[in-house]
Amino acid sequence: MPTPGRRCSPAPTSRSGRTSRRWSALEYAAHVRDVFRIFDVRLRLILDETDPLFPNWDQDETAVSERYNEQDPAEVASELREAGAAVAADFAAVAPEFRGRTGRRSDGASFTVESLAKYFVHDPIHHLHDVSG
């Protein structure tokens, strides 16, 4: 996951083919959709396994390989809403006694369900600031 305050690598702007210093709004929307999906997977891992090690996710590679800048904006918007609703519902459904369960990233960062939820809330806000300048 992106570290707080880190901007993603430059990528071509939406359908323009030129490089900018930050991602286009479409690329940020596709990225946040995938962030929602990744958080949902990580939440499920924490709930289903004992202190799992999360699979690595290279967000910059994903942006290139999934061609964020070429995706259909209406489809991205729909998938973003669906992914957001799904992960929000999954976090909301966690019973209090499971909020202390843990999972780890390969960089050594450890999360409880509760701290993962806080990080989850931070990430889209961080990207909203990025895309709005």
Secondary structure, DSSP 8 states (H G I E B T S, - for coil): ---TT------B-TTT--B-SS--HHHHHHHHHHHHHHHHHHHHHHHHSSS-B-----HHHHHHHTTGGGS-HHHHHHHHHHHHHHHHHHHHT--GGGTT-EEE-TTS-EEEHHHHHHHHHHHHHHHHHHHH-
